[in-house]
Amino acid sequence: MPIDRCRRVMSLAAVAVIPTLLLAPPARADGGGPESLPPLRLRMAAGDSCATASTKTAGRSPWTHRALQLSRSWQLTRGAGVTVAVVDTGVGTGVPALADRVTAVGGAGEDCVGHGSFAAGLIAAAPTGQGTVTGVAPGARILAVRGTDRQGVPEAGLIARGIRTAVDEGAQVVYVGQVLDSDDRELTAAVAHATKKDVLVVAPAVPDVAPKGADGRPDTRARAYWPARLPEVLSVVDHGPDGGRSKDAPAALSPDLSAPGGAVVGIGARGSGHFIGSGSSLAAAHVAGAAALLRAYHPDLSAAATARRLTEAAYPDHTPRLDVYAGLTALLAKDPAPAEKSPEPAVLPASAAEGPKNRALWIGGGALALVLVVGAAMVIVPLGKARGWRPAR
């Protein structure tokens, strides 16, 4: 087969595979589809009791596994030797899928809400035989640090101290599962501390649920959220099984990456059951797991180079889509391409001197007059000779 034709066939095959990966159906739970799984909670109301263990488990591998091509990536690495800090609502230390791989700082070993445990499972859950839900880096370790109060409400000071603690405790990747609607000096300093210590910070670009507007409806307008808005942070937005986002999802301002975050199946804070949730915080957890794989497989990569690999090797789209296997195997230039320089302003030459121009005009005019005189003579002289130079009547 000619080379050009072969390339066209391969390109068409790739185009056909991508929708198949994205449109793969979500995992089904025992006795029904994903809607039968209990929903993931984001907050607790005052007086609510802690989330109980789910009694349902997924019946088959979720769509996110195929979309991220995890089986191919695990042939290269499972993230062993890398610690990912989860700055969130806490992580249950007794979860079977994370057994013996969770270190909790302070009271972060208790997770009443369940969000931090769910995210930790997306990052590093290992198969337990109770269903087929597995994290992106099932060999990585989890460092649990609290970034919210007991009800799951984030606080800038808690998140900032959580990032610093995670860095000082040796985490190579820090996942922040919450967003703030304003900047904070302490938070900015904590992210700068992580950057100085070569630690990659990953955070959702927007909240999982759009804030309410004055009319009580979801306000989906794009706005800045922190810490994702800080340039050192790898910001992530979600997409669902069909490749799109919910119409009620909050819009994001120039996120760095898009990753699976719709109809996501994961673990809870206790037991072996599963929950289902959606949002950019879950997409960011997938990216944090991918970063763990990269830092395990390429131990010489810096945090900045890890972020660059994830973004430059991503599937090209309006927002690049996470491609874990490509990030592990792509051959990228050693240094990023330099930014194109602005063109230099045009410079007009100085006006020519008047003297040479005037001489040229006189010479040209004289030449034209000479041509006219010669032409006239060529007509008049023959006529004059023919009449013997007699005047015309």
N, C-alpha and C positions, 0 to 999 in steps of 0.2 A: 504494500500500500504506500503511495507517495507520502512524503513527510508532511506536506501541507494538509493533505486530507486526514492523515492520522491525527494531527493537532486539532483539526476541527471536530473530529469525532470525540476526542478526549474532552474538549471544551464543552460539547453538548452533554456528555455524560456527567461532567461535574455540575452543570446547571440542573440536570435532572436529579442528582443526588441531594443537593442542598434543600430543596423543598421537602423531599422525603424525610430528611432529618428533622426539619422544623415542624412538619405536620404530623410526626409520629404521635399517636394518641397517648395521653397521660396514663400513668399507672392506674390500674383498677384495684379497688380494695376488695376484701372478701365480701361477697354478697352484693356487689354493686360497683359503680364507677367511682371516680375520685370525689364526687359530691357526697359520698357516704362517709368519707373521712372527716373527723372533727376539724374545724377551722383553727388556724394558728391565731393566738391572741397577740395584740400589740400593746395593750395597756390593761391595767386592772382598775376597776372602780373601787372607791373607798369601801372597805368592809367585805370585799370579795375574798374568797378563799383561794389558795394557790391552785393552779391548773392541775387537774388529775391526769393520770396516765391514760393514754388512748387504748381502747380495747380492740381496735381494728388495725390491720396491717395491709400494706400494698401487696397485690397479687403478682405483679411483674415489674420489671425495671421501668422507672419513670422515663418520660420523653427526654428529660434533660441529659440522661446518660448518653443517648444516641446523638443528640444535638452537639454535645461537647466531645464526642468521640473518645470517651474515657478508656474503653477497652484497648485502643491503640496506644494511648498515652501510658497506661500501666505496664505495657511491655518495656518501657524505658525507665520509669521511676514511679514510686508511690508516695514520694515525699518524706521518706524516712530521714531523720536527722535534722529536720526543720521544725521550729516551733512557731505556731501562729497564735497571736494573742487575740482574744475575743473581748472587746470592750463593749459590753451590752448589759443585759439584764441578769447576767450570771450564766453558769453552765452546770447542769446537774452532774455531780461526780460519780453517781451510781448508774449512769446510762450504759447498758451493755455494749452499744455500738462504739462507745468511747472508753471502754474499760481500760484502766491503768495508763491512760494517756492524757489525763486532765490534771493540771495543777492549778488550784484556786488560790487567789490572793485575797486575804481577809474573808469577808462573807460571800465572795463570788461563787462559792460552791453550792449555793442555794439559788434556784431560779424559779420564783413563783409564777412568773409570766409565761415562761417557756420559749421566748423569742431567741435569747442567747443560745440556748441548747439546740434549737432548730438550726440556727446559723452555724454553730459548731459542727453539727452533723453534716450540713452541706459541704463544709470545708474538709472534714476528716473522718466521718463515720466509716466504720469497717463493717463488712457483712457479718450478720450474726445467725443466719439461718431462719430468722423471723421476718421473711420478706426479702426483697432485693434492693433496698435503698442503701446506697453507698455514697460517701463523700468524694470530692474530687481528688483529695490527697489522703487516702486511708492509712498511710503510714506516718503522717505528721502528728506532732504533739500539739495539745491545746493548752494555752495559758489563759485562764478565766480571770477577767478584771471587771469590776462593776463600773458601769458608766451611767446608770440610772438609779432612781430610788426603788423601793420595793415594788411599787405599782408600775414601774416601767417608764416613768417620766424622766427624760434625759436632763442632765444638768451640765453646763459648760465646765464647771470646776471639776466635777467627777470625771468627765471624759478627758479633760486635760491631764489630770493626775493619773488616770488610767493609762493614757498613752505613755507618759513618762515612766510609770512603773513597768509597763510591758517592755519598753526599751531597756531599762536598767536590769530587768530579769532575763534578758538574752533572747527575746523574740526577734526573728528575722522579718516577719510580716505582722502588721497590726491591722486587724479588721475592726472598724468602728461601725456598729449596727444602727446608730441613731443619727438624726440630723437636728441642727439648730437653725433658727431663722435669723440669727444675727451673729456677727463675729465677736470674738472674745480675745483679749490680749494674752491671757494665760493659755488658751487653746492654741493660738498662733505660735507661741513660744514652745509649746510641747511638740508640735509638728516639726518646728525647726530643729528641736533636740533630736527627734527621730531621724531627720534627714542627715544631721551631722554624724550620727552613729550608724549610718548606712542601713536604716530600717525603712521598709516600704509601708506606707499607710494607705489603706484602701477603704473607701467610704461610699455610701449611696449618694447619688447626685440630688435626689429628691426624697421626700417622705413616702412611705408606702400608701398612705391615704391623703388625698388632697385636702388642704385646710378648708374650712367653711367660709364662704363669703358673707357679706352683710345680709344677703337675701336667704341665707341658710343653705345655699347650694354649694357643691364642691367648686372651689376656685382653682382651676387648672392652669392659670397663667404661669408662664415661666418666671422664676425668680431665683435668687441666689440662696443657697443653703450651705452651712458649714458643718464639719471641716472640709467637705468636698470642694468648696470654692477656692481653697488655698491651692496655689499652683503646684506645691510639692505632693499633694494628695492625688491618688488615682481615683477619679470619680466614675461611678458606674450607674447606668440606667437599665431598666428591665425590658425584656420582650417576652411574649407568650409563645405557645406552640405554633401559632400561625405566623410568627415573625413580627406581629404588630403589638401595639400596646392598647390597653383599655381606654375607651373614650373618656373615662373619669379619672385617668391617671394624671398626676401633675406633670406639666411640661418641664423639661430640664434645660438649663443654659449650658450649651456646649460640653456635654459629658465626654469623657475620654473613651469609654467603652460601653458596649451594650452586651448583656449576658442573659441567659434564661432566668426569668423571674416571675413568670405567670404560671398558675396551676402547678406549683412546686410541691413535691411530697418530701417530708422529712421526719425526723425523730422528735420526741418530746423531752421534757426535763427528767422524766422517770419512766421506767418500763421499756418494753420493746415495741409498743404501738407507734402508729404514724399519724401525722397531721398534714393538712394542706394549707398553703398560703401563697400570697402573691405580693410583689413589690420590689422596689429597687434594692432594699436592704438584703433581699435574698439573692439578687443578681450579684451584688457586691461580694457576698459570701463565696459564690462560685469563682469569682475572680481572685479572691484571697487564696482559695485552694489551688488555683492554677499558678499563682505566684509561688506557693510552697513547692509545687512540682518543679518549677523552673529553678528555684534556688537550691533544690536538692540535686537536680540533674546537671546544672551548671554552677557549681559552688563558687566559681570565681566571679560570677556576675554581681555587679553592684545593684543597689536598690533602684537607681535611676536606669541602669541598663535592663533590669528586669521589667520595669514599667514600659520601657521602649520596645522590648521584644513583644510584650503582650499587645501593644497598640499597633505596631508596624506589621506584625505577622497576622493580625486579625483579618477576618473576612471583610472586604471593602463594602461599605454601605454609608448611608448618611451619617450614622454613628457606627464606627467599626465594631463588628461582632466578634466576641471572644472565640478564638480557635486554639484550644489547648495544645493539640498535637503540632500545629504549625508553629506555635510559640516555642515548643521544645526543639524542633528540627529545622526551622528556617535558617537559611544562610543570609545574614544581614551584613551591611557594611559596618566596618569597625566603628566608625563615627557617623552620627546623623548628618544628612546632607546640609550644607550651610544655607542659610537663608539667602534668597536672591537679593542682590544689591539694587537699590533704586538707580535708574539711569541718570547719568550726569546731565546737567542742563545744557541745552544747545547754546553754542557760542557763535555769534555772527561775526564774520571777518570785518575788519575796519574798512570804511569807504575808500575807494581808489582815489588817488590824487586827481585834481581837476586838469592839470597841465597835460598829461598823456592822453586823457580823454579828448580834450579839445584838439590836440594834434591829430588824433585818429579821425575826428570828424572832418577836419580840413582836408586831410589826405583822401578820405573817402569821397568828399564832395568834389574835389578836383578831378579825381578819376572818373566820376560820373559825368562831369562837364566835358572832359576830353572825349569820352565815348559818344556823347551827343553830337559834338562838333564833327568827329570823324564820320558818324552815321549820316549827318546832313550833307557833308561833302560828297559822300558816295552817291547821293541822290542828285544833287544839284550839278556837279561837274559834268556828268554824261548828258544831261539835258542842255546845258549851255553849249557844249560842243556840237550837239545835233542842230542847233539853230544858228551856229556860227557866232554865237555870243550876241545875237541881235535881241533887243528887248521884245518881250511878248506884247502882242496887240491887246 
